[in-house]
Structure formats: C-alpha cells, structure tokens
Amino acid sequence: LLPLSPPMSARGMLLFVTCILGSSVATQLLSLRGGAKKEKVAIIGSGNWGSAIAKVVGRNLLNLDGFEKEVRMWVYQEQVDGKNLTEIINEKHENVKYLKGHKFTDNVVADPNIMSAVEGATLLIFVTPHQFLKFDQLREASLGPDCKAISLIKGIEFEEGGPRLISNIIKDSMGGMDTSVLMGANVANEVAADQFCESTVGFSSDDAGAVWQTLFDCPTFRVGKIKDVSGVELCGALKNIVALGAGFCDGLGYGGNTKAAIIRIGLKETAKFAKLFYKGVLDETFMESCGLADLVTTCFGGRNRACAEAFAKGEGSWDDIEKAKLNGQKLQGTITAKDVMTVLKHKKLEADFPLFTRIHEIAFEGKDPKAIVEL
C-alpha cells in the first residue's frame, strides 16, 4: 500500500481544482468549503439612511456565506446627553439620535475612527452627505484586496461643464475603485421598520452587481440591478429637486392632480437631463425603483418635500427650516437645484427644463410659489 499523503493546503487545492474545472468554478467551490477569503463590509456614514441600511446589512450578514459577520460603521463623533454617540450605539445597539427606536443586530459596531472602521474592508458602503465626503484618510487606509465601493448618496456635484457623479468622485478619489450605486424608493424610517420596499443597484461590472445585490437583498428590502450607474444615480439626485416642487404644491394646498403633473414633468426632465449629459443611459432605468418609484415616494414623503412645504407657507429661510425640521441633517434638494441651474445657465438650456428652472426661481430668486403651475 502507498503511504497516505498529508492533507492538501487551500492553495494546493485551488491549483488542483483550477486545472480540472477552471478558475471561476474552482474559486466558487473553495468559497463554499471556506477556503476563499470572505468579504468584509464597512459603512461610511451613520445618519438616518446610513443607520437604516446598517440595520439591513447587519442582519443579512448573519445569514450570508462568504461574508464576515461583523460590519463596522464609521460614526462622526457627537455628544448625546454628555456621552459619546459611538458608545451609546455599541451599548444600546441603537442610533438614538438619527434612528431612534430601531435596534441594530449585535454585529454592527460603531467606530469613530474612519481608518480602523474600514481596515481590511473589501466592500465599502458610502452613505454620508456628499458635501462631507473626505478622501485624504481613506486613500491611506489599509483596505482588503479588490475592494469595491457603492454609493447610497443621493446628491451630485456640478461643474460649469456638466454634472459630476458622486460614484465617479469616489472612483477617481480611490484610485479607480469599482464603484456602484444603490438608489430607490427608500424612506429610511420605513426601511428600518421593515416595511416592504424595493431598491436598485446600478453597476458597471457583473461581479460587483452580483455581490451588492446579495448583500442588500432580503424579504422586506428587495433589490434589483441594472447595468446603468449614471442613470440610476441621476434619478436619485434629481428627484430631490422635483420633491421641492411637490412640497410647494402641498404648502399652497393644491391637490393630487397638481402634484401628479409635477411628478410627470419632473420624470420627463430627469430622463432628458440624464441622456443629455451621459451616453448609455437606459430607458428602462426610469421604470425601476430608482426612477419612478423613488420620485413618487419622495414627492409624498421625505425631508425635501416637507421643507419645501414649510417654505411655501412662509415659515422661514431654507437655513431656518433645515435647523427646525432636520435634527442636524442636511437638505439635498436645494443644493442640487442650485448646481443644476449653474449647468443649465452655462449651457443656455433653461427653456428646455422649465420645471427645474421654475423651482430654482421660487427657491432662490424670490418668485411666488404659486408660479409652480405656470410652466
């Protein structure tokens, strides 16, 4: 009899199986055996939406193979009743400031140090207001191999020549990192309460689309995917402008017919804007959760609509309303409306986007809110 050989190492097994079945199948098989390195998730941001998605991701990770169970969430350190917010989150498993009443699973760990929060991560979830994005430290962080990113940030940067997608800012700032987006009809408190909703992953590489869909999808948070990063992201940003128009209607006491007209015109201008500045935007993107569904829910709920209603009622300036209603969070619609108008004026396209133009005039140029129906 031949002597028994010593057990084969994981590396040896990978080489052997690769020869027989090919690298892709071999990697999948070894992943099932626990031989492949697991994905490690980090969340950058912990506001209302960031905390809601941490609740979803943390719970999902407990039941997913191929992923480490712990997820670290970078939290901007604040004091709540004289105590560090991170300490409260880690003791109570709840973000008492931004998502009160909703518990995290124990594997969600708040970390005030962004470098340690992302250490070893292979999947980065960006969910902090876009005006707060800082990459100086992240570029020096010790990330895992083949790290991928996804943006849940519903905003956009603009230069005079046109829009600059947040996903592209992340990609460029992180050395060309594969960056997807997640957008949809997702009011944070409803997501945290496990009220059924849908969302859309916009991806450029099939591998990224698959891993993000796996990470986020669950029975109460159904996630579709489409190969259209630009279209998905622009839907998520521009709908906040339309929501201002819907809020003006509410503040004036107009009914459902008027708001439906604003939504229809807004969707049309969103699609037109996206296709004007980006090639390859798909028509079907606008019928996904990131498109029509997100636009509808934002125009009936959410902070942009609520603040615009208060503005139309004369309750103060945008800064006053933001301070009174948003508990330290930021309004995205007003910022995006300003930036979009910068581009439209530079290109002399105001007449081609009458709703976007009128919303800007009401919000920043002193026009009567009643002019929202004079398009």
C-alpha positions in Angstrom: 0.0 0.0 0.0 1.2 3.5 -0.7 1.6 5.8 2.3 -1.1 8.4 2.9 -0.3 11.9 1.6 -0.6 14.8 4.0 -3.7 17.0 3.7 -3.6 19.4 0.8 -3.4 23.1 1.6 -6.1 25.5 0.5 -3.6 26.9 -2.1 -2.8 23.5 -3.3 -6.5 22.6 -3.6 -7.2 25.7 -5.5 -4.4 24.9 -8.0 -5.6 21.3 -8.4 -9.3 22.2 -8.9 -8.4 25.1 -11.2 -6.6 22.6 -13.5 -9.6 20.4 -13.6 -12.5 22.8 -13.7 -11.2 26.3 -14.5 -10.5 29.2 -12.1 -14.0 30.6 -11.8 -15.7 27.3 -10.8 -12.7 26.4 -8.6 -13.0 29.7 -6.7 -16.7 29.1 -6.2 -16.2 25.6 -4.9 -13.5 26.6 -2.4 -15.6 29.5 -1.3 -18.3 27.0 -0.3 -15.6 25.0 1.6 -14.5 28.1 3.4 -11.2 28.2 1.5 -11.7 31.6 -0.2 -11.3 34.9 1.7 -14.5 36.3 2.9 -15.9 39.7 2.0 -15.6 42.3 4.8 -18.1 45.2 4.9 -17.6 48.7 6.2 -20.2 51.5 6.2 -19.1 55.1 5.9 -21.8 57.2 7.5 -24.4 56.8 10.2 -27.2 59.3 9.8 -30.8 58.4 9.3 -30.3 56.5 6.0 -26.9 55.1 7.0 -28.3 53.7 10.2 -31.3 52.2 8.4 -29.0 50.4 5.8 -26.7 49.2 8.7 -29.7 47.5 10.2 -30.5 45.7 7.0 -26.9 44.8 6.2 -26.1 43.7 9.8 -29.0 41.3 9.9 -28.3 40.0 6.4 -24.6 39.3 7.2 -25.6 36.9 10.0 -27.1 34.6 7.3 -24.7 35.0 4.4 -21.9 32.6 3.5 -18.8 34.2 2.1 -19.0 37.3 4.2 -17.6 38.2 7.6 -20.3 38.6 10.2 -19.2 41.9 11.7 -19.8 45.2 10.0 -18.1 48.4 11.2 -19.9 51.7 10.8 -18.0 54.9 10.8 -19.7 57.4 13.1 -18.9 61.1 13.3 -18.4 61.5 17.0 -21.1 63.6 18.7 -22.2 64.1 22.2 -25.7 63.0 23.2 -26.6 63.8 26.8 -22.9 64.2 27.7 -21.9 60.8 26.2 -20.2 59.7 23.0 -22.7 58.7 20.3 -20.5 55.7 19.4 -20.6 54.4 23.0 -24.3 54.7 23.1 -24.7 52.8 19.8 -22.4 50.0 20.9 -24.1 49.7 24.3 -27.7 50.0 23.2 -27.4 48.8 19.6 -29.4 51.8 18.5 -28.6 55.2 17.0 -30.6 57.2 19.4 -30.0 60.5 17.6 -30.7 59.6 13.9 -32.7 56.4 14.0 -34.4 56.2 17.4 -36.5 53.2 18.2 -34.8 50.8 15.8 -32.2 48.2 17.1 -29.1 47.0 15.2 -28.0 43.4 15.4 -25.0 43.0 17.7 -22.6 42.6 14.8 -23.0 46.3 13.9 -20.1 48.1 15.6 -19.9 51.9 15.7 -16.3 53.3 15.2 -15.4 57.0 15.4 -12.0 56.3 13.6 -12.5 56.0 9.9 -9.2 54.3 9.4 -10.0 51.4 11.8 -13.6 51.3 10.6 -12.5 50.4 7.0 -9.4 48.4 7.9 -9.4 45.2 5.8 -12.7 46.0 4.1 -13.4 44.6 0.7 -16.8 46.3 0.4 -17.2 50.0 1.2 -20.7 51.5 1.6 -20.7 55.3 1.2 -23.7 56.8 2.8 -22.8 60.2 4.1 -24.0 63.6 2.7 -22.0 64.3 -0.4 -20.7 67.7 0.8 -19.0 65.8 3.7 -17.0 63.4 1.6 -13.3 63.4 2.6 -10.8 61.1 0.9 -7.5 62.1 2.4 -7.6 59.5 5.1 -9.4 56.8 3.1 -6.6 56.8 0.4 -4.2 55.9 3.2 -6.4 53.2 4.7 -5.4 49.5 4.8 -8.2 48.1 2.7 -8.7 44.5 1.7 -7.8 43.1 -1.8 -10.0 44.0 -4.8 -12.0 46.4 -2.6 -15.3 47.6 -4.2 -17.4 50.6 -3.3 -21.1 51.5 -3.6 -22.6 55.0 -3.2 -26.0 55.4 -1.4 -25.6 59.2 -1.6 -28.5 61.0 -3.2 -26.7 64.1 -4.3 -24.4 65.2 -7.2 -21.6 67.6 -7.8 -21.7 70.0 -10.7 -19.1 71.9 -12.6 -20.0 74.5 -15.3 -19.4 71.9 -18.0 -21.9 69.5 -16.5 -22.7 67.1 -13.7 -20.1 65.0 -11.9 -21.4 61.8 -10.4 -20.7 61.0 -6.8 -19.8 57.5 -7.9 -17.1 59.0 -10.3 -15.8 61.1 -7.5 -15.4 58.1 -5.3 -13.9 56.0 -8.1 -11.4 58.7 -9.0 -10.5 59.6 -5.4 -10.0 55.9 -4.6 -7.6 55.1 -7.4 -10.1 53.7 -9.9 -12.0 51.6 -7.4 -15.1 49.7 -8.9 -18.0 51.9 -7.7 -21.7 51.0 -8.0 -24.8 52.9 -6.7 -27.9 51.9 -4.8 -31.0 54.1 -5.2 -34.7 53.5 -4.7 -37.9 54.4 -3.0 -36.4 54.1 0.4 -37.6 56.4 3.1 -35.1 55.5 5.9 -37.6 55.1 8.8 -39.8 52.8 6.7 -36.8 50.6 5.7 -35.8 50.4 9.3 -39.3 49.4 10.3 -39.2 46.5 7.8 -42.0 47.9 5.7 -41.7 46.3 2.2 -39.8 48.3 -0.4 -37.6 47.9 -3.4 -34.2 49.4 -4.4 -32.0 49.3 -7.5 -28.2 48.6 -7.8 -26.6 50.4 -10.7 -23.4 48.6 -11.7 -20.7 48.5 -14.3 -19.2 45.1 -13.7 -21.2 41.9 -13.3 -19.3 40.7 -10.3 -20.0 44.0 -8.5 -23.7 43.9 -9.3 -24.0 40.3 -8.0 -22.2 40.9 -4.7 -24.1 44.1 -3.9 -27.4 42.5 -4.7 -26.6 39.6 -2.4 -25.5 41.8 0.4 -28.6 44.1 0.4 -31.5 41.9 -0.7 -33.9 40.5 1.9 -37.7 39.8 2.0 -38.6 43.3 3.1 -35.9 45.1 1.0 -35.9 43.6 -2.5 -33.0 44.7 -4.6 -32.9 44.6 -8.4 -29.9 45.5 -10.5 -29.3 47.2 -13.9 -26.1 47.9 -15.8 -26.5 51.7 -15.7 -24.6 53.5 -13.0 -25.2 57.0 -14.4 -28.9 56.6 -15.0 -29.6 55.2 -11.6 -27.5 57.8 -9.8 -29.0 60.8 -11.6 -32.5 59.5 -10.8 -31.5 59.5 -7.1 -30.1 63.1 -7.3 -32.6 64.9 -9.5 -35.7 63.6 -7.8 -34.9 65.8 -4.8 -35.4 68.9 -7.0 -38.8 67.6 -8.1 -39.7 67.0 -4.5 -39.2 70.7 -3.8 -41.9 71.4 -6.4 -44.2 68.8 -4.9 -43.7 70.5 -1.5 -44.5 73.9 -2.9 -47.8 72.4 -4.1 -48.5 71.0 -0.6 -47.7 74.3 1.0 -50.2 76.0 -1.3 -52.9 73.5 -0.6 -53.0 72.1 -4.1 -54.4 68.6 -4.6 -53.3 65.3 -6.1 -53.9 66.3 -9.7 -51.4 69.1 -9.5 -48.8 67.0 -7.7 -49.2 64.3 -10.3 -48.5 66.8 -13.1 -45.3 67.9 -11.3 -44.2 64.3 -10.9 -44.8 63.6 -14.6 -42.9 66.7 -15.8 -40.2 66.0 -13.3 -39.6 62.5 -14.5 -39.5 63.7 -18.1 -36.9 66.4 -17.3 -34.9 63.9 -15.3 -34.6 61.5 -18.2 -33.9 64.3 -20.6 -31.1 65.7 -18.4 -29.5 62.2 -17.8 -29.4 61.4 -21.5 -28.1 64.9 -22.4 -25.0 64.5 -20.3 -24.4 60.8 -20.2 -24.2 58.2 -23.0 -25.7 54.7 -22.5 -28.4 55.7 -20.0 -31.2 53.1 -20.4 -34.9 53.9 -20.9 -35.8 51.0 -18.5 -33.8 52.6 -15.7 -36.6 55.2 -15.2 -39.2 52.5 -14.6 -37.0 50.8 -11.9 -37.3 51.6 -8.2 -34.6 54.2 -8.5 -36.7 56.1 -11.1 -40.5 56.4 -11.0 -40.9 54.7 -7.6 -38.3 56.9 -5.8 -39.7 60.0 -7.4 -43.2 59.2 -6.3 -42.3 58.4 -2.7 -40.0 61.4 -2.4 -42.8 63.7 -3.6 -45.2 62.4 -1.0 -42.8 61.9 1.9 -39.2 62.7 2.9 -37.3 65.8 4.0 -37.1 67.7 0.8 -40.9 67.8 0.3 -41.6 68.6 3.9 -39.1 71.5 4.0 -40.4 72.9 0.7 -44.0 72.8 2.1 -42.8 74.9 5.0 -41.0 77.3 2.7 -44.2 77.8 0.6 -46.1 78.5 3.8 -43.6 81.2 4.7 -42.1 79.5 7.8 -38.6 81.0 7.2 -35.5 80.7 5.1 -34.1 77.4 4.0 -31.5 77.5 6.8 -34.1 78.2 9.4 -36.4 75.4 8.2 -33.5 72.9 8.0 -32.5 73.6 11.5 -36.0 73.4 12.8 -37.0 70.2 11.0 -34.0 68.0 10.2 -32.3 67.3 13.6 -28.8 68.2 12.3 -29.2 66.5 8.9 -28.8 68.3 5.6 -31.2 69.2 2.8 -30.1 67.8 -0.6 -32.7 69.2 -2.9 -31.8 72.9 -2.5 -28.1 72.2 -3.1 -28.8 70.1 -6.2 -31.2 72.7 -7.6 -28.5 75.4 -7.4 -26.0 73.2 -9.1 -28.3 72.0 -11.8 -29.2 75.7 -12.6 -25.5 76.5 -12.8 -25.1 74.0 -15.6 -28.3 74.9 -17.4 -27.4 78.6 -17.4 -23.9 77.9 -18.6 -25.4 75.8 -21.5 -28.3 78.2 -22.0 -30.8 75.4 -21.6 -33.2 77.0 -19.1 -36.1 76.9 -21.6 -35.6 73.2 -22.2 -36.1 72.4 -18.5 -39.0 74.6 -17.4 -39.8 72.8 -14.1 -36.2 72.7 -12.9 -35.9 76.4 -13.8 -39.1 77.4 -12.1 -38.2 75.5 -8.9 -34.9 77.4 -8.7 -36.7 80.7 -9.3 -39.1 80.1 -6.4 -36.4 78.7 -4.1 -33.7 81.3 -4.6 -34.9 84.2 -6.8 -37.9 85.4 -4.9 -40.6 84.1 -7.3 -44.0 83.5 -5.8 -44.5 79.7 -5.0 -47.9 79.9 -6.9 -45.8 80.2 -10.1 -45.1 76.4 -9.8 -48.1 75.8 -12.0 -47.1 78.4 -14.6 -44.9 76.3 -16.8 
